[in-house]
């Protein structure tokens, strides 16, 4: 007689700042492993491989950040032996200090990790791992908008903002997925880790999921380094946003500031965390992304359009900062933009 398979227990930790879509999305994705492929292909559900359980501090229904309610299956005190704990994103600002906000949750995370559980975070959910002290001297990642602030608040961790997935810790039991929608990657990774690549591929095909193997860099934008406190530096940022293609842009920014060159450079670095030239490159590369997505302009012309006379230098810089060549970026993201535009047009036609 065949032995029944004991489903993997995955606790999904929900707090008032959680995103309901991620919590329930994780639940449905994990619960589909072993079940839905048989239902779709053979007309009968298969054997569940994972039992996802939503846990909260008190085991009650909570109202979360986007105004929806999440129904808990059990309290932390009653969830002693999860094999995996999944931590969805937190709907908090990147600069938020969450120190002391989640004492019960962080104590529980430390306890179950010490008992051998795997802890897997999505997006800004990694903040809870850091707050629990579990990322000290460990490799880590989170959503690109949170990387700098999280590194400053928890200086002992080793942040990898360019990576969409990081596995670290004792026994490789700390797993972090970077972007907001990369909880999909996290779910597929967990399924593959416990039940093999083929099962993960079945779930991916059913849910039409695409692995974010290129990392986070192509999605990063100026908001990560936007400066808001120093009005003089903000003035120069506003100017360069409109004149990024001009020659000698830093010299022009210095003149606009009215400061000596060295004083301006020091003040700019203090306000933004980067040199004036680094910031110019950032602005130009963001504009070049838009041009690549929306036009068929040759790469050499794109380089000139955003202020680079040397197309090979532009190509090398783009590859280093974005993680893709300009041509690779265009191929991937112009197609995505076209698909979205087509879907929007079709939606508009239906509504009319």
N, C-alpha and C positions, 0 to 999 in steps of 0.2 A: 504494500500500500504506500503510495507516494506521500511524503511528508509535506504538510501545508507550508507555504512560504509565509514567514512572519514579516509583515510590511515594515518598512523603515519608518521610524517615528521622527518627524520633522516638526519642531515647534517654531511657529512664526510669531515673533515678538511684536506686539502692537502697543503703541503709546499714543497719547493725545495728539502728538505732532506727526504721526504716521500718515501716509497717503493710503486711502482706502483702496484705490485702484491697484496699487502695488501689493498690498496685503492680500486682497482677494485674487489678484492675478497670479501671485506666487502659489496661493492655495490651489487654484484650478490647474495651473501648469503641472505642479508636482502630483496632484491627484490623478492626472490623466495618464501617468506612467503605468504601463501594463494593462490599462483599461480600454482607452479610446481607440487604439489601433484595431483591436479585435471587433469593436462595435462598428467601426466604419468599414473595415475590409471583409468581415465575416458575419456581420449582423448580430453579434453577441459580445458583450463586454468581456474583457479578459480579467485576469487576477490582479487586484491592486498591488502595486509594488511599494507605494509610499502612503502613509497616513499623515497628512498635514494637520496640525493642531494649532489654532490661534490662541495665544496666551497673553494675558494682561496681568497687572499687579494683583487685582482683586478678583479676577475671573468674571467681571461684569461687562455689560455692554458699554462702550465708550464712544464719545463723540470726537472725531478726529479733525485734523487741520482743515480739510475742505468741506466741513459741515456735515459729512455723512456719519453714519453710525456703524461701528464694527462690533459684531457679536463674538464674545470670547467663548472658547471651549473650556478653559480651565484657568485657575490662578497660578502664579509662579510657584507658590508654596506646594501646589499639588502636581507640579510637572518636574519630577525629580530626575528622570533618566532619558531625556531626548538624545537621540544619536546625533542629530543636527539641530542647531538653532539658526533660523534665517532672520535677519534684521533688515526690514525695509527702510527706505529713505525717511529722513526727518524733514518736515516742512518748516525749517528754520533758516534765517538769513546766514550767509557764509561767515559773517563776522560775529555771530552769536556765541556767547560763552555759556555752555550748558553745564558748567561745573556745579555739582551739587543738585542738579535738577532731577536726576534719575537714580537715587541711592538704592532703591529696591532692585531695579533692573540691573544695575552694574554689579551689585553684590551677587545676584543670581547668575549673571554671565560668568563671573569669576568662579563661582561654585561649580557650575556644570562643565566649564572648561577644565577645571582641575580634575573632574571625574572622567574626562576623556571625550567630551562632546566636541564636535566640529562646529565652529562659529562662522557663519557666512553672511556678510553684509552687502547691501546694495546701495550704491550712491552715497548719500550723506549719512546713511546708517552706520558707516564706519566711525562716526563720531562717538557712538556708544562704546565701541571696542576701545577707542583711545581713552575715553573717560574712565573706563574700567581698568586702565593701566595695562591692557593686554597687548598694546602695540609698541610698548617701550622696547627699543633696540630691534624692532622688526620692520621688514619691508611692508609698505602699505600703498593703497590708492583710494581715491574717492572721486566724486564728480569734480571736473576740472575747476569749477567755480569755487570749490571749497579747499583746494589743495594748499594754497598759500596760507590762508588763515588757520587751517588745521595744523600745518607744519609749525607755525609760529606759536600756537597754543600748546602743542604737544611736541616739543623740540627733540625728544628722544626717538621718535619714529623716523623711518627713512621713506620719504614720499617718492612715488613714481607716477607723476601726473600723466605721462604719455602712455601708460599701460591701462588697458581696459579691464584686466583681471590680474590680481596678484594673489599668490598662495604662499603663506609663510607660517611661522610659529612652530612650536614643538609638534612633530609628527605631521607637519603640513596641515594643521587643523584650524588655521585662520585663513579665510577666503574672502577677498574683497573684489566686488565688481564696481567699475567706476561710474558710468553714466546713468542718467535717470531711467532709461528703458533697459539697461543692461541687467536688470533682474532676470530678464529672459536668459541671458548668458549664464547667469548664476544658477538658475534652475536646470538648464541643460548640462552644465558642468557637474552638478550634484548627481543628476541621473546617470551621466556617463561614468562618474567615479564609482558609483555603487552597482550599477546594472549594465554597464558596457556602452560602447559608442553606438551600437545598432539601435538600442532602445532610445537613446537620446536623439538619434536621427529620426526615428519614427515620430517622436513627440514634436520635433522641429518641423517635419513635413506636415503633420496634422495642423499645427498652429501657424504655418507659413513663417517661421522664424529664420532670421539670417544672423549668423554669428558675427559680432562686431570685432573681427580679428584685426582691423586696422588701428585699433586703439582710439584714444580720445582727442588727439591733437587736431584733427581736421574740424572738430566741432567747437574748439575753443574760440572765444571772441573777446572783444575789447573790454567787456564788463569785468573781466578778471583783474585788470590793472587800471580801472577807471579811478581817477583821483578826484576827491570832492572837497577837501579841506583847504587847500592853498589856492586862493582865488587867482593869484598871479600865474601860477603854473597851469591852472585850469584854463586861463585865457590863452596860453600858448597851445594847449591841447586842442582847444576849439579851432584855433587858427590852422594847425597842421591837419586837422580832419578835413579842411576845405582846400588845403594847398599842398597835400602830400606829394604831388608829382613834381614840384618845383625843384630846381637845382639848389644845392647848399641849404637844405631846410633847417638844419640846426642853427646855422649862423643867423638865419632870419628869425628864428624863435628867440635867440639871444637878444637881437636888436629889439624885438617886440617887448621883451621883459624889462629892458632898461638896466639889466644887471651886467656885471663883468662876466666873462665866459665861464671862469671857474666857479664863481658864486652861483651862477645859473645852473651849472651841471650838478653841483652839490645839492642845491635846493630841489632840483628835478628828481634826483635819485631818492632823496629823503621823502618826497611826496608820492612817488609812483613805484619805487622799488626797482627802477631800471634807468639806464642812461638815456639821454635825449635821442641818440641815434638808434638805440634798441627800440624805443617807442616809435620812431619814424618807420622802422622796418615792420613793426607790428601793424601799424595803420595801413601801410602799403600792401602788406600780405593779406589783410582782411579785405581790402578793396579788390585785390587780384582774385580772391576766391569768388567774389560776386561776379566779376567779369568772366571768369572761367565757367561759372554755372549758367550764365545768361546769354553768352554770345559764342560765336564760333571763331572769334578773333585768333589769329596765329599766336603761339606762345611768345614769340619775339615781340609782337605788337602789344601783347598784354604787359610784358615787362616795361616797354616804353610808356605805355598808358599810365602806369602807376609810379613812374619815376626812375626806372633802371635802364640805363643805356646799354649795359652789358647783360644780354639775355642768359648767358651761361652762369653768371654770378646770381642772377635772379633764380634760375633753376636750382642751383646748389642751396641757396638760402631757403627757398620754399621747401625743398626736400628735408632739410635739417630741422626746420621749425614746424612743419605740418606733418611730416612722416610719410608723405606721398610726393611723387613728382607732379608738376602742374598738369601733365597729360593724364596721369592716373586720377588725380583729383577731379578733373573735368569729366572723365569717363564715368566715374562713380556718381558724382553729385549732380551733374547736368541731367543724367537719366532720372535720378530721383526727383529733381525739380519738375521735369517734364511729366512724370507720372502723376505727381501731385496736382499739377496744373490741369492735366487731362481729367483727373478724377473730380476736381472742382468744377470744370466745365460741364462734365456729364451730370454732376449733382445739380448744377444750375439749370440745365436743360430739363431735368426731371421735375424740378420744383416749379418751372414755368408751365 
